[in-house]
Amino acid sequence: MLTAMDRSSPSGSTGTGAHGRAQPGKWLIGVPFRSTASRVVWMYYVVGEAGDVSRAVRVALARANSTQEKQARGGGSVTAEGLEVRRITLDALGHTRLDGAGDRSAAPSW
């Protein structure tokens, strides 16, 4: 569950986006990789320290390509192709939402 502190922008002030939603500056980045020749597995990373979507993608890819993550999934680097990018927001009542395209095929290539 996101807390009031999570509603702050990277500068520490609370921002409000479209429809009055607080903008916490958090992103959910889905990164696909092939576990076998035909099976795609999605790893999801919550990135809270990024100021914008480009930085969030870079942070998620850096995490996905870390030595520990590579070992956990059996090696191999991941690329920015086919990512799922969603912004995590809160509505006025504090309900968490995922904004952005839910269809992975519609996500742009980073």
Buried (B, 14 or more C-beta within 10 A) or exposed (E): EBEEEBBBBBEEEEBEEEEEBBBBBBBBBBBBBEEEEEEEEEBEBEBBEBEEBEBBBBBBBEBBBEEEBBEEBEEEEBBBEBBBBBBBBBEEEEEEEEBBEEEBEEBEEB
